[in-house]
Amino acid sequence: MLPFLLRRLATAIPTLFVVVTLSFFLMRVAPGGPFDLERPLEAKVMENLQRIYQLDQPLYRQYLTYLGALLRGDFGPSFYFRDFSIGELFAQGLPVSMRLGACALTLALLIGGPLGALAAFRQNGNADHAVMGFAAAGITIPNFVVAPVLQIVFGLTLAWLPVGGWNGGALRNIILPVVTLALPQIAVIARMTRAAMIETLRANHIRTLRAQGLDGSTVALHALRASALPVVSYLGPAAAALLTGSVVVETIFGIPGIGRYFVEGALNRDYTLVMGTVVVIAVFVLVFNLAVDLLYALLDPRVRLD
């Protein structure tokens, strides 16, 4: 496994470097700047601000300075939230987004996997049609529709749960946002599990196991392991997307995560905030894809030979 891991790392590190480089220069060449306001600043004030934030230096020097700081784990100061550094903003928001995302992903796996397996074992039956109908609704209905409906039903009508707020991560406050995040993932995982299970149950080795008289639970376990590969492949980008925050869900429920930072940074031309968000998302994607590759290799040893 060590050579396999080293090969993946050798690919991941240059990929991160390319992402950082492209993002840096695209942000700089885009029209506008962090200090462009409706009422232009005085020339002397603009000059001082650019000097303080080192924007008066040549572009290549800004790039090298940013890379050096990034290697030390320093994302720099925020141009928009001027009382905070990017690291401080992420230290406050990232744990919140990660907790929501982890809960949503766990819920999706615990519900989506069994639903997909049930639909596969009851193919073309009532259970299969019900699961696929639920999956179709979960995929097609967007979060910005699901979230208000949950707030109206469970928050305003039944008054069981609060309609928003974080409240230190209290269980009552995270139920609705977690369900909102998990519903589309449950639908996708259920559909993928069902399709993989149906294909696996028709495979020759499963027919051989049944012919040898093995009980249904043993056959199901063999089929689940073989059908888990497509779901495992999907979990990498899904986990990265959930753990780095959702701007829609966090905004609707008033969650202080990092999902909103990318949009706010782009709108306000906050170079360091956008770059920091890009780097965090890229690291999460690379790390979880690497974890998926390792898990894939454990489930299917043939992968290690690639």
Salt bridges, closest charged atoms under 4 A:
ASP128 OD1 - ARG194 NE 2.66
ASP293 OD2 - ARG8 NE 2.96
ASP300 OD1 - ARG302 NE 2.90
